[in-house]
Each structure stands twice: as C-alpha cells, then as structure tokens.
Amino acid sequence: MSIFIGAESKVIVQGMTGSEGTKHTKRMLKSGTKVVGGVTPGKGGQVVDIDGTHLPVFNTVQEAMAATGANVSVVFVPPKFAKAAVIDAIDAAMPLVVVITEGIPVHDSAYFYSYSLQKGTTRIIGPNCPGLISPEQSNVGIIPSDITKRGPIGLVSKSGTLTYQMMYELRDIGFSTAVGIGGDPVIGTTHIDCLRAFQDDPETKAIVMIGEIGGDAEERAAAFIKEYVRKPVAGYVAGFTAPEGKTMGHAGAIVSGSSGTAQAKKDALEAAGVKVGQTPSETAQLLRGLLGQ
C-alpha cells in the first residue's frame, strides 16, 4: 500500500519534449516509474527515444489516456501554458495531476483548482512542488529516488528541499509515500488530504508533517490531527527566524502580526499531540522515538 501512487501507476508527462520534461522523464524512468507517454500539443504522432525507451507523444491528455491507460499526469509545462495543460487533464478526467511548474500566476492556479473541484474527478498536487514518491514503486516529479527506501513513514511537506532532507535523515527506516504539496498560496492537495490518506493507509505507521510560516494550513492540520489521526505524528515548521512582514521564499510564506508565525504553528501542533522539532534533524529524532527506534 501507499497513497495516491503505487506500482500500478501509469504516468504521462505533459511537456515531455521540452528540456525539463525530457530531463525528469529520464530520472523517473531510471527510478522504475512506468512512464507510458507524453503530451505536447502539435507534436502528436512522434515517438521520443529517452535512454532506449520509446515513448509516444500525443496532442491531448484524452488521446494519451485512451492509447496508454495512463492514470497519472505530471506537468512540466512553462507557467504561461500550465493552466491550459492542467485543464486539458481535468477535461480528460485524469485521476491525478502533479503540477511541478513554478511561477504559475495565482489566478491561473485558483482557476484550475476550482475547475477540478467542479468536475470532481481529478486530484491536483501542486503547483510549484517536487511531486511525490512511493519508494521502489513509483516516482512522479523531481524527488531523488536514491536517498531512501520503502518503509512505514508517511511524509507531507510544503518544502521540496526539506522533503529531501527528511527522507535522507530517515533513510534507514524508509517511507510508504512522501508528498511535496508545494508552497504557493493556492494549491490542490493539502496537509489534511495527505494526513487523512496516511491515517487510512495500513502500511503507514507514523507521519512526518513539514510546514512553514504564512497562512493557517498548519493550524487547520493540527485541528484535523486532533480529531482524526490516531497514528503518531512528528512535525517541523520552517521559518522561526524569518523577519515579520517579509515574504520569505515560497509565495505563501508571509507573516502578519502573530498570525502565521512558526511559533503559533508549533503551539497548535503540540496542542494536538504532535511532537515538533526545532530543526529537521531533531524532528527526525522525535519520529524515531515515536517508532521506538
């Protein structure tokens, strides 16, 4: 078991013929992901050779799904074309769309996320995220596949680099699935969505949640943990030293007064029974303790 992706996932790459799409398709194939084709409007009918794997290119997601049976799409499309790419996938009723692209206008993200809810058939992860990985089964996005192994930990994180660090810190134990949800103000899948899935996943025995300053997603996640999650949870909130009123890194990471501060988020999580570390390494140690290791 895992969440959202697994050995059965068949992946198409929107923007596969571009430089980023080609580079990361190679990485996904190398890690054992079942990449079955790509989508680039106007290049349908071509076949691309990626390190000896011949992948068909389609004009639309609907065509790609019909020909390959794909059930996951990953989007490596430049920001100004990303909205159209995601809408194409939603219109085709693609079950899971992972949007890696950074710099998509918030209005566009809000539009395609709202459209996905209206249609009710597509889960969006991202945008501006590293994707997700179920080690030794499937790797959709840009997460390095060689820094961890399969195991009992579920990870959900706003930050890409902190995702990688936590996976490496706990590499000897391993992960069921690690999900980078992205740090933009408007994202599809949230901490709560992942926490619910990990709670319901029999393979996941403990959860690590990484948040950051800005907004109230972590506070809402804390309330959900208190109500619904019965598995042990360790957490980390990035941004304890960030100056007030200044946007830091991710577009959503802005603090206003006491709202959205790292301390406020830490307090809310601890009140829900989450063990919160001051550093990623301390959080990893807390997780080990929760697992009795």
KANORUR-V369620 format. One record per residue. N is the residue number from 0. RES is the residue in one small letter. PSI is psi in whole degrees, 0 to 359 (* if undefined). OMEGA is omega in radians with two decimals (* if undefined). NEAR is the number of other ideal C-beta (glycine too) atoms within 12 Angstrom. Layout:
n->N res->RES psi->PSI omega->OMEGA near->NEAR
n->N res->RES psi->PSI omega->OMEGA near->NEAR
This chain:
n->0 res->m psi->159 omega->3.07 near->22
n->1 res->s psi->183 omega->3.09 near->37
n->2 res->i psi->140 omega->3.02 near->36
n->3 res->f psi->317 omega->3.10 near->41
n->4 res->i psi->158 omega->3.10 near->42
n->5 res->g psi->196 omega->-3.09 near->30
n->6 res->a psi->336 omega->-3.10 near->18
n->7 res->e psi->355 omega->-3.08 near->20
n->8 res->s psi->129 omega->3.04 near->36
n->9 res->k psi->119 omega->-2.90 near->30
n->10 res->v psi->134 omega->2.91 near->49
n->11 res->i psi->152 omega->-3.10 near->49
n->12 res->v psi->112 omega->3.06 near->52
n->13 res->q psi->120 omega->-3.03 near->51
n->14 res->g psi->23 omega->-3.08 near->38
n->15 res->m psi->330 omega->-3.08 near->44
n->16 res->t psi->352 omega->3.05 near->31
n->17 res->g psi->170 omega->-3.05 near->28
n->18 res->s psi->314 omega->3.14 near->14
n->19 res->e psi->317 omega->3.13 near->25
n->20 res->g psi->316 omega->3.13 near->39
n->21 res->t psi->314 omega->-3.10 near->26
n->22 res->k psi->314 omega->-3.06 near->21
n->23 res->h psi->337 omega->2.97 near->37
n->24 res->t psi->318 omega->3.07 near->42
n->25 res->k psi->314 omega->-3.11 near->27
n->26 res->r psi->318 omega->3.14 near->31
n->27 res->m psi->316 omega->3.10 near->43
n->28 res->l psi->317 omega->-3.12 near->30
n->29 res->k psi->328 omega->-3.13 near->19
n->30 res->s psi->3 omega->3.05 near->29
n->31 res->g psi->5 omega->3.12 near->25
n->32 res->t psi->140 omega->3.10 near->42
n->33 res->k psi->83 omega->3.04 near->29
n->34 res->v psi->125 omega->-3.01 near->42
n->35 res->v psi->355 omega->3.13 near->33
n->36 res->g psi->182 omega->3.13 near->42
n->37 res->g psi->165 omega->3.11 near->48
n->38 res->v psi->119 omega->2.98 near->49
n->39 res->t psi->110 omega->-3.13 near->36
n->40 res->p psi->130 omega->-3.14 near->26
n->41 res->g psi->349 omega->3.14 near->13
n->42 res->k psi->13 omega->3.11 near->25
n->43 res->g psi->140 omega->-3.13 near->23
n->44 res->g psi->342 omega->3.08 near->16
n->45 res->q psi->157 omega->3.02 near->20
n->46 res->v psi->128 omega->-3.09 near->17
n->47 res->v psi->132 omega->3.09 near->30
n->48 res->d psi->113 omega->3.11 near->18
n->49 res->i psi->102 omega->-3.12 near->27
n->50 res->d psi->43 omega->3.06 near->16
n->51 res->g psi->353 omega->3.07 near->10
n->52 res->t psi->122 omega->-3.09 near->24
n->53 res->h psi->115 omega->-3.05 near->16
n->54 res->l psi->129 omega->3.12 near->37
n->55 res->p psi->148 omega->3.09 near->30
n->56 res->v psi->137 omega->-3.12 near->35
n->57 res->f psi->160 omega->3.13 near->36
n->58 res->n psi->330 omega->-3.10 near->25
n->59 res->t psi->160 omega->3.09 near->30
n->60 res->v psi->322 omega->3.13 near->43
n->61 res->q psi->316 omega->3.10 near->24
n->62 res->e psi->317 omega->-3.12 near->26
n->63 res->a psi->317 omega->3.13 near->38
n->64 res->m psi->318 omega->-3.13 near->32
n->65 res->a psi->323 omega->-3.07 near->19
n->66 res->a psi->331 omega->-2.98 near->24
n->67 res->t psi->344 omega->-3.05 near->29
n->68 res->g psi->21 omega->-3.11 near->18
n->69 res->a psi->142 omega->3.09 near->40
n->70 res->n psi->6 omega->3.07 near->32
n->71 res->v psi->138 omega->3.00 near->44
n->72 res->s psi->140 omega->3.03 near->53
n->73 res->v psi->133 omega->-2.97 near->54
n->74 res->v psi->113 omega->3.00 near->54
n->75 res->f psi->64 omega->-3.05 near->42
n->76 res->v psi->138 omega->3.13 near->42
n->77 res->p psi->151 omega->-3.02 near->23
n->78 res->p psi->319 omega->-3.03 near->27
n->79 res->k psi->344 omega->3.11 near->13
n->80 res->f psi->357 omega->-3.00 near->27
n->81 res->a psi->319 omega->-3.14 near->35
n->82 res->k psi->313 omega->-3.13 near->32
n->83 res->a psi->323 omega->-3.14 near->27
n->84 res->a psi->316 omega->-3.13 near->46
n->85 res->v psi->320 omega->3.11 near->45
n->86 res->i psi->322 omega->3.07 near->33
n->87 res->d psi->317 omega->-3.14 near->34
n->88 res->a psi->320 omega->3.12 near->46
n->89 res->i psi->317 omega->3.13 near->35
n->90 res->d psi->331 omega->3.12 near->24
n->91 res->a psi->1 omega->-3.11 near->32
n->92 res->a psi->38 omega->3.03 near->22
n->93 res->m psi->127 omega->-3.05 near->41
n->94 res->p psi->323 omega->-3.09 near->30
n->95 res->l psi->127 omega->3.11 near->43
n->96 res->v psi->120 omega->-3.08 near->52
n->97 res->v psi->113 omega->-3.02 near->52
n->98 res->v psi->105 omega->-3.10 near->52
n->99 res->i psi->330 omega->-2.99 near->45
n->100 res->t psi->132 omega->3.05 near->42
n->101 res->e psi->149 omega->3.05 near->27
n->102 res->g psi->16 omega->3.06 near->22
n->103 res->i psi->132 omega->3.10 near->37
n->104 res->p psi->138 omega->-3.09 near->22
n->105 res->v psi->323 omega->3.12 near->20
n->106 res->h psi->319 omega->3.13 near->16
n->107 res->d psi->316 omega->3.13 near->29
n->108 res->s psi->317 omega->3.13 near->36
n->109 res->a psi->322 omega->-3.13 near->22
n->110 res->y psi->309 omega->-3.05 near->23
n->111 res->f psi->332 omega->3.05 near->37
n->112 res->y psi->315 omega->3.09 near->34
n->113 res->s psi->320 omega->3.13 near->21
n->114 res->y psi->322 omega->3.12 near->25
n->115 res->s psi->321 omega->3.11 near->34
n->116 res->l psi->322 omega->3.13 near->18
n->117 res->q psi->318 omega->-3.13 near->14
n->118 res->k psi->323 omega->3.02 near->22
n->119 res->g psi->16 omega->-3.10 near->12
n->120 res->t psi->352 omega->-3.00 near->20
n->121 res->t psi->127 omega->2.96 near->35
n->122 res->r psi->130 omega->3.07 near->36
n->123 res->i psi->133 omega->2.95 near->49
n->124 res->i psi->130 omega->-3.05 near->49
n->125 res->g psi->198 omega->0.17 near->46
n->126 res->p psi->185 omega->3.14 near->46
n->127 res->n psi->55 omega->-3.10 near->40
n->128 res->c psi->164 omega->3.10 near->44
n->129 res->p psi->355 omega->-3.12 near->41
n->130 res->g psi->209 omega->-3.11 near->50
n->131 res->l psi->158 omega->-3.11 near->53
n->132 res->i psi->133 omega->2.88 near->49
n->133 res->s psi->98 omega->-2.98 near->42
n->134 res->p psi->138 omega->3.12 near->37
n->135 res->e psi->7 omega->3.09 near->23
n->136 res->q psi->303 omega->-3.09 near->32
n->137 res->s psi->146 omega->-3.11 near->39
n->138 res->n psi->109 omega->-3.04 near->46
n->139 res->v psi->104 omega->-3.12 near->51
n->140 res->g psi->221 omega->-3.00 near->49
n->141 res->i psi->12 omega->3.13 near->38
n->142 res->i psi->130 omega->3.08 near->44
n->143 res->p psi->136 omega->-3.06 near->27
n->144 res->s psi->350 omega->-3.00 near->34
n->145 res->d psi->16 omega->-3.10 near->18
n->146 res->i psi->359 omega->3.14 near->25
n->147 res->t psi->186 omega->3.12 near->34
n->148 res->k psi->178 omega->3.11 near->23
n->149 res->r psi->140 omega->-3.12 near->28
n->150 res->g psi->196 omega->-2.95 near->29
n->151 res->p psi->6 omega->-3.07 near->33
n->152 res->i psi->136 omega->2.98 near->44
n->153 res->g psi->137 omega->-3.10 near->48
n->154 res->l psi->131 omega->2.99 near->57
n->155 res->v psi->132 omega->-2.99 near->50
n->156 res->s psi->141 omega->2.98 near->49
n->157 res->k psi->330 omega->-3.00 near->46
n->158 res->s psi->132 omega->3.09 near->37
n->159 res->g psi->308 omega->-3.07 near->35
n->160 res->t psi->325 omega->3.10 near->25
n->161 res->l psi->333 omega->2.99 near->38
n->162 res->t psi->310 omega->-3.11 near->42
n->163 res->y psi->318 omega->-3.11 near->30
n->164 res->q psi->316 omega->-3.11 near->31
n->165 res->m psi->322 omega->3.09 near->44
n->166 res->m psi->320 omega->3.14 near->43
n->167 res->y psi->319 omega->3.14 near->25
n->168 res->e psi->326 omega->-3.05 near->33
n->169 res->l psi->26 omega->-3.04 near->38
n->170 res->r psi->333 omega->-3.12 near->24
n->171 res->d psi->341 omega->3.11 near->19
n->172 res->i psi->311 omega->3.04 near->31
n->173 res->g psi->170 omega->-2.97 near->32
n->174 res->f psi->144 omega->2.98 near->46
n->175 res->s psi->305 omega->3.05 near->44
n->176 res->t psi->142 omega->2.98 near->45
n->177 res->a psi->128 omega->-3.07 near->56
n->178 res->v psi->123 omega->2.99 near->53
n->179 res->g psi->111 omega->-3.01 near->45
n->180 res->i psi->348 omega->3.12 near->48
n->181 res->g psi->158 omega->-3.05 near->45
n->182 res->g psi->11 omega->3.12 near->41
n->183 res->d psi->161 omega->3.12 near->40
n->184 res->p psi->327 omega->3.11 near->26
n->185 res->v psi->116 omega->3.07 near->31
n->186 res->i psi->165 omega->3.12 near->39
n->187 res->g psi->271 omega->-3.13 near->37
n->188 res->t psi->135 omega->-3.05 near->39
n->189 res->t psi->174 omega->2.99 near->35
n->190 res->h psi->314 omega->-3.06 near->44
n->191 res->i psi->318 omega->3.11 near->30
n->192 res->d psi->317 omega->-3.12 near->28
n->193 res->c psi->319 omega->3.11 near->46
n->194 res->l psi->318 omega->3.11 near->43
n->195 res->r psi->315 omega->-3.12 near->26
n->196 res->a psi->319 omega->3.11 near->37
n->197 res->f psi->320 omega->3.09 near->41
n->198 res->q psi->323 omega->-3.09 near->29
n->199 res->d psi->352 omega->-3.09 near->22
n->200 res->d psi->118 omega->-3.08 near->28
n->201 res->p psi->336 omega->-3.12 near->15
n->202 res->e psi->332 omega->-3.10 near->27
n->203 res->t psi->121 omega->-3.10 near->38
n->204 res->k psi->337 omega->3.12 near->27
n->205 res->a psi->158 omega->-3.02 near->39
n->206 res->i psi->139 omega->2.97 near->51
n->207 res->v psi->130 omega->-3.14 near->53
n->208 res->m psi->124 omega->3.11 near->54
n->209 res->i psi->123 omega->3.09 near->49
n->210 res->g psi->187 omega->3.08 near->49
n->211 res->e psi->168 omega->-3.11 near->42
n->212 res->i psi->158 omega->3.10 near->40
n->213 res->g psi->140 omega->3.11 near->36
n->214 res->g psi->193 omega->-3.12 near->33
n->215 res->d psi->21 omega->-3.09 near->25
n->216 res->a psi->320 omega->-3.10 near->40
n->217 res->e psi->322 omega->3.08 near->49
n->218 res->e psi->319 omega->3.10 near->34
n->219 res->r psi->322 omega->3.08 near->23
n->220 res->a psi->321 omega->3.12 near->38
n->221 res->a psi->316 omega->3.12 near->33
n->222 res->a psi->321 omega->3.12 near->23
n->223 res->f psi->317 omega->3.12 near->30
n->224 res->i psi->315 omega->-3.11 near->37
n->225 res->k psi->322 omega->-3.07 near->21
n->226 res->e psi->322 omega->-2.87 near->16
n->227 res->y psi->325 omega->-2.96 near->22
n->228 res->v psi->126 omega->3.14 near->33
n->229 res->r psi->354 omega->3.10 near->18
n->230 res->k psi->153 omega->3.12 near->31
n->231 res->p psi->140 omega->-3.11 near->30
n->232 res->v psi->131 omega->2.96 near->44
n->233 res->a psi->148 omega->-3.07 near->38
n->234 res->g psi->161 omega->3.03 near->49
n->235 res->y psi->138 omega->3.10 near->42
n->236 res->v psi->117 omega->3.13 near->46
n->237 res->a psi->139 omega->3.00 near->39
n->238 res->g psi->22 omega->3.14 near->36
n->239 res->f psi->330 omega->-3.08 near->22
n->240 res->t psi->9 omega->-3.12 near->16
n->241 res->a psi->137 omega->3.10 near->23
n->242 res->p psi->142 omega->-3.10 near->14
n->243 res->e psi->139 omega->3.04 near->20
n->244 res->g psi->4 omega->-3.11 near->16
n->245 res->k psi->133 omega->3.07 near->15
n->246 res->t psi->129 omega->-3.07 near->22
n->247 res->m psi->113 omega->3.01 near->25
n->248 res->g psi->253 omega->-3.09 near->23
n->249 res->h psi->147 omega->-3.06 near->34
n->250 res->a psi->335 omega->-3.12 near->25
n->251 res->g psi->357 omega->-2.99 near->34
n->252 res->a psi->70 omega->3.08 near->34
n->253 res->i psi->135 omega->-3.07 near->25
n->254 res->v psi->136 omega->3.10 near->29
n->255 res->s psi->112 omega->-3.09 near->17
n->256 res->g psi->227 omega->3.12 near->10
n->257 res->s psi->352 omega->-3.12 near->16
n->258 res->s psi->131 omega->3.06 near->20
n->259 res->g psi->5 omega->-3.13 near->31
n->260 res->t psi->158 omega->3.11 near->33
n->261 res->a psi->319 omega->-3.12 near->34
n->262 res->q psi->318 omega->3.12 near->24
n->263 res->a psi->320 omega->3.12 near->28
n->264 res->k psi->317 omega->3.10 near->41
n->265 res->k psi->315 omega->-3.14 near->31
n->266 res->d psi->317 omega->-3.13 near->19
n->267 res->a psi->318 omega->3.14 near->32
n->268 res->l psi->316 omega->-3.14 near->40
n->269 res->e psi->325 omega->3.08 near->25
n->270 res->a psi->337 omega->3.10 near->18
n->271 res->a psi->5 omega->3.10 near->28
n->272 res->g psi->9 omega->3.13 near->23
n->273 res->v psi->136 omega->3.04 near->40
n->274 res->k psi->117 omega->-3.04 near->29
n->275 res->v psi->125 omega->3.12 near->36
n->276 res->g psi->156 omega->3.07 near->35
n->277 res->q psi->342 omega->3.10 near->21
n->278 res->t psi->162 omega->3.06 near->21
n->279 res->p psi->320 omega->-3.13 near->32
n->280 res->s psi->319 omega->3.11 near->19
n->281 res->e psi->322 omega->3.09 near->22
n->282 res->t psi->319 omega->3.09 near->38
n->283 res->a psi->319 omega->3.11 near->34
n->284 res->q psi->320 omega->3.09 near->23
n->285 res->l psi->320 omega->3.11 near->32
n->286 res->l psi->318 omega->3.08 near->41
n->287 res->r psi->317 omega->3.12 near->24
n->288 res->g psi->320 omega->3.13 near->16
n->289 res->l psi->329 omega->3.11 near->27
n->290 res->l psi->358 omega->-3.12 near->26
n->291 res->g psi->31 omega->-3.13 near->11
n->292 res->q psi->* omega->* near->19
